[in-house]
Amino acid sequence: MTSNMMPINIICFCYCSCEYFVLQRYVLGAFVNWEILALTCGFLPLVFLVLMIFMPESPRYFLIKNNVTEAKEALRWLRGADNVEVVEEELQMASGQTE
């Protein structure tokens, strides 16, 4: 797997999510009018938009900008790792890929 490819579990999750929402809209559309259907379709993207405000920049972005301290903090936040050695090891691997 190259560094530009997404892991298969993320691809599968995205595909299954899309299929689920298409099926849900077909079923829901049979019972409600179009205004309610449009509101329900717009609700989930709005929630994701609000939640993305709280997401940090990616550690790779910080490494490209040569900001190792911020990359370490972002990686620690994303992984939820209290173990500094794990974060340091992954940061070393990522810094080798960005060069």
ABEGO torsion letter per residue (X at the ends): XBAABBBAAAAAAAAAAAAAAAAAAAAAAAABBAAAAAAAAAAAAAAAAAAAAABBBBAAAAAAAGBAAAAAAAAAAAAGBABAAAAAAAAAAAAAAAX
